[in-house]
């Protein structure tokens, strides 16, 4: 969804946000952060009780844990300046 992603990038560039929400074609929530700033997303989920168990840069995944339940989150480059994070469970966050 290029228009939704462009709106999220606009928020990062011109509205001075650290993280922006967008959706994919199935209306799953995704987040966009500046490239190399996954810590912003990690801090956001820590506030909701999740903890980072493993960060796999080779496979572009984060393993999060909350009350002995593990969730794997994938991320990828959106452009040379941004990273998009697939976050299917974050409707509750």
N, C-alpha and C positions, 0 to 999 in steps of 0.2 A: 504494500500500500504506500506508494510514493508520496501521496499528499499528506497522509497521517504522519509519515516519517519526517517529511519536510517541516510540518508544524512542530514536531518535537524538537528538531534541530534548531528551529527558530527560537524556541523557548530557551535552549541552552546558550545560543549565541547572543541573543538580544534581550532576554528577560533575566539573564544572570542566574539561571537555575543550575543546580549541580546534576540533576537527574530529571528525565522527562518520560512521561508515559505515552505509549502508542499501542496500536493493536495490529494483529495480522488479519488475513482475510477471513479467518474463522472467529474473529473478535476475541482472541486470546490476548491477555495483557502482556505487553513487552515493555522493556525499559531501554532508553538510550542514554549513554554516558559518554563523556569525552574519552577518546582512546587512552588506555592506561589508567583509568580512574575507576576500576571495579570496586575499589574500597568504598565509594559512595553507596553503591548498591549493597555491599556487605554490611555496612553500618545501618542501612535502612532495615534490613531483615533482622539484624541483631536486636534492634529495638522491639521487635515482635517476638523475641524468644528463640530465634534460630541462631545456631553457631556454625561457623565455617569449619568443616572437618578436613576438607582436602581441596586444593586448587591445582588442577591439571592443565598447565599451559599448552601442553602438546595436543591434547584432545579438546581444548577449549571448554572445560566443564568446571563447575563448582559443586562440591558435595556439601549440603547443608543438613544439619540435624536439629530436630526439635522433639524432645521427649522420646528419645530412642527411635524416632521415625526419620529415615534418611530420604532426601530429595536431591536429585541431580539436576542442575541447571546448566543449560548450554548458552554459550555466547559466541559471537562472531563479529568480524569487522563489518561495519555498514558502509563506511567510506574510509578514506585515509585518516579522518579526524575523529570518527565515532565508533563505538562498540554498541551492538544491540544484544540485549539479554532476553532470552526466552524464559518466562517466569509464569508457568501455568497455574501455580497454586496461590498467587498473590492477591486474589480477590479478597481473601480474609485479612491480608496485611494492609 
